[in-house]
């Protein structure tokens, strides 16, 4: 008689007949038998015709059931990931009874074009962080995990994010699209209690600049975008009236005095070279006055 005990509870029990002092015993463990330590008891006995035990013997043996990997789970802190944040991935390996197994897993991250962006080995049960660029376009990516010859796959989305960065430098408003989609919205610019609204269209990473003017004085300048205050500071402005005018990088460049000095020096140098080089232009002429011939040559270098 074979018994496998967990504590005082029998998990496996089986009987077999002894023939000529020999026996062979095959037994199977349930697929969902919990991993851990067990006591295996083997008892052999002989009975007479009345059914009474006349001879017996036994042996005990400690055995251990191992954890057998059966499934691999991929978990994300967020199934929809915002650009500019970290993708947080965790893998969990389970055994035959759903208990966690401490092991390692190979994580592969692929973009929408099936290009491998990252492949790394991590410990199961712990988070791995992968940064998503602020301007990464909206798309569906794939995560593949491999552990103990078991694979798992998970799909997640990088969501759309419309955002604008606001700076004010030297009375110039600088706006940059730091989202992952074109920015199409209106901004409220408040000079104290005087609001001005502008419509803004920016491609991803595009920058636009605006000249801020107002009657000479200091103003509480507030800029509101997406119903959120992006900038609030006291700013000294000059001008005849309140205005917000878009300017190009070329225009901003030539507002800088040092640039004008450089341009003047270049023009002066070019003029000097032309003056030094000069140019020759000789003119031949002939006048017939009866029997008198007059020839003359005009050379510009003589002047």
Protein Blocks (a to p, Z undefined) as FASTA:
>chain_A
ZZddehjacfbdcddddeehiacddddddfklccdddddddddddddfkopafbdcdddd
ddddddddfbdcdddfblbdcehiacddddddddfkopacddddddddddfkopafbdcd
ddehiacdddddfklccddddddddeehiacddddddddddddddddeehiacdddfbfb
dcdddddddehjaccdddddddehiacdddddddeddddddddeehiafbdcddddedjb
dcdddddfklmmmmpmklmmmmmmmmmmmmmmmmmnopcddddddddehjaccdddddfk
lZZ
